[in-house]
Structure formats: C-alpha cells, structure tokens
C-alpha cells in the first residue's frame, strides 16, 4: 500500500470515529443545532424589526457563516481536548499515525460537519425569510471566500488545538476564549469600523474578517471575485502560513508534552 | 479451570489476525525489547531539583518472553511502560524494540507495540466494536477483517456478540478491561505492554485474562511486559521479574531465582511476597492501603 493511501486510510479513522461520536451524542447534536438556529434567527429578526433588508442580509450572512467557521474551529481545536476528556489521548498518540494525518482527518470531518450543520440553519433562515432579495448575488465570490476562509481558519484552529496539549487544566478553556475573541473582532454582525482602534488591529489578524466581508459583498452587492483581491490575498497568505505553522507547532507541542509528561493527565 | 479456558481459547481465537499490509518479518535474533541506561526526570511544580522517576534502568526481553515489573505505587512502573510506548521522551539511555530505536524509528516501533493500561481508555459512548474499528484503522488493518476478528476475540474473552454494539460505558470495569485487551490484540502487536491489566477484576475475570495472556504469547508470538501488583499472577506468567524501587531496578531474576535469593541471602521463606517486601522495603498490604487512600483522596 502506498504511503499516501495508508495515511488517507488512517485519517479516515478520525472521520469515522467522529461520525460515531456524533451519532452517539445525537440528542446533544439536535439541541446544539436548535440553539444555533435560534441564535441565528434571533439576530436576523433585529434586521426584520427595523425593516432594513440590507441589514437583515448582513446579519444573516454573519450568523450563517460564523456558525460554519465556529463549528469548523471547534471540531479542530477540540481534537486534543476531547481525547483528554475521554482519557484516550495516550492511546491515540501511541498509534502509528503521523500528526498531519491525525489533523487531516479532524479537518475533513470538521468541514463536512460544518457544511451540514450550516445548511440546516440556512434552511431554517429561508423558511423564516422566504422573500430575501439575493437576485444579484455572485455565487463564485461566495464560494471562493467560503473555501479560502475555511482553510485559513483551519490554521488558527490547529494552533488553538495545541493549547490543551500545553495546558492540561486550562487549555480547552483558552481555545473557547480565543474563539470568543475572534467572534468579537471579526465584524460578524457589524462593520469592524465601529470597533475601538486596538480591536481593529486585531480584526485584521482574523481570517473571519475577510471571509465574511467577502461573502457579504458577493451575496448582497454581487461584487465579482476579481474586484475583491484586497480581501483575498490576506486569506491566501493566512492559509499558506497558518496551516504549516499549525502543523509545526503541533509537533513541537507534542514533543513538549512527552518531555514533561503532560499526555498522561486527564483534564 | 485455567486448562479449560486455554482449551476454549484454541477454539475461539483466530490465529492469524488482520495484519497491517506493510508488516515485515522480525529478526528472530534481536531482543523484543532492549532498555539500556534509561533515566527520566520530571520537573514538579517550582521545585529547583527535578524528580527522578526512572534511574539508569536496563532490561532485556527476549522474543516470546514475558518480563514482569513489580514495585510499589510510585516506583516508576507505569513511567517505564510510557517510556517504552513512546509517550514520554528519554532523558538518558536508549530503548530498542526488535532492533528499532524508539526515538529515531518512532513509526516502526509504534507499529510493533500496543499497550493496555490500568484504566481502560475508551470513548465511553462508543461501542466496543466502534472503539476497536477505530484502533484497527489507526493501525492500517482491513476494516472488514477487523470486524470479524474483533467479534471473535471479544467472544473469546466472554463478551457476547450482542454486547459489542452497546456503549462501553454500560459495561462493568472488568468487561471494559477485556475490551482493552481485545483492542490491543486486534492489532497483532509483537510487543505487548500490559500495565496492571487485571487490577480491579474479579477472580474469574482475572483468570480469564491471565489465560488469554498466556495464549497471546504462545499462539501469537507476542513478547510481553507486564506490570502487576498480583504476585501470584507474576509468578504464573513471567519468565523474569524486575523489581523497581524509587525508579531503580533493585533485583532482576526468574521468579524462582528471586525466591531463592531472599531465602539464601535474607533467610526468609521463598515467596514473591517476601521478595517484594525485601526489595521495596514495604509490604504489599501497605501498598494496597496507600492506593486505596489515594483513591479516597481523589474522590474527595
């Protein structure tokens, strides 16, 4: 068996295991989906109440795409934390699997899960707001920013996944705080221009800022992707830099955890 | 009873498990495990001096053998197992598994070993089959074949076919431990690391697991490192026993050799209990009491 086929097969182990976990926790999955849909609808109703179709679309795009990005982020960032809770971390780390393969499996499942989860919320939105005017949307722009946003977000999530390796007790909490900060500074429901100056600096470091901005311009204003290079290049650079950086840092963190005995303890 | 269990095992366990596609024959002349001068330190809290968990430990396990590691709680048994598993880095010394250096040839070593720890580590909501399938895929096994083998091994260990699809959390601790052993065996490890595999099991389950360990060695050509607090178990299963105290190997011999030592050098009755007391400076009862106290403290 070629090395690539072996690694793909091993990465599928994580996809299948995460599917098994989702299936076993189906009650919580439904509850989480209902909560996410309710949250997205609640925010969108603010736009409806003000009778502002543009604001309504702005909020909806923010709610839907933040849901996707945050779900992807959570699945990847909790790769280690989940195994700590279950007590399986040592077993997984002992297996003859490269860490890149491990993370590839987590990323693949996160993206598929995120798409399905977000599609369900999108359906709820369409049912509640059937008369949305999206006639001049540029689908290519929307898809481009969604894909680029996903990959650059994956890099940040990989870096966040390191925290539970380094900090046994607090690592998972730190990833949650990081996710919250990304929500705050990325202009999910408002323009980043309204943020204080120092937060606007942070917003430029978040891939979600560019991804959601690009999706809005494509969906609401129908701007073609060729006119959005200012939003595209930061995402491309972040993807190129953050994913290899995440893999490298993950390897270093694993080595540190093995040197200090931090794989052992269950947080 | 043991003989009955062994006879049953011949009936139920597949001799050829779903081997990884890239499995290569092992050099029979090499030791299954070679530990040379291994030392491991941990920095605990803000203390200036690191704690020495393992000090200049050397061990050699020949292919097909079982080496037992005895020692009080905190003596370094599990740390040594983790070092051999690659879950901890070495500060000094070297470890080889069938000639593969654990640091330089990490992947090759990982393919050859598996471990059963004292706490059965599973995704508790998943079923034994789902957990075993995950393990099979990680080790590059054919999933279809692994499903068949998993059922056969679990049935051999007394876990009925109808239980293999229910969540692990619904099983007793003894059954969970059997699933852990089945998971390890599924991957056909050449070196099996058993870290107190029978701790907490009822006498019948303990006998079943012990019979299974003997069978794994005999029928599957596995070499085994076994840590245990059960001295009868060590006596029955191990070819050689190393006694660890404060991270150091203070005695290493065959079980009978150790008994002879305490009789000849210390004038004591030749039992492993006396070996344990002599070389660790404490009785096994004290050790078990301490373990119980620790558990109570954790519960508090």
Interface residues (C-beta under 8 A of the other chain):
Chain A: X1 X6 X9 X10 X12 X13 X16 X17 X20 X21 X24 X25 X86 X87 X88 X90 X91 X92 X93 X94 X95 X96 X97 X98 X255 X258 X259 X260 X261 X263 X264
Chain B: X21 X22 X42 X43 X79 X82 X85 X86 X87 X88 X89 X107 X110 X111 X113 X114 X115 X117 X119 X121 X122 X123 X124 X125 X126 X130 X133 X134 X135 X137 X138 X139 X140 X167
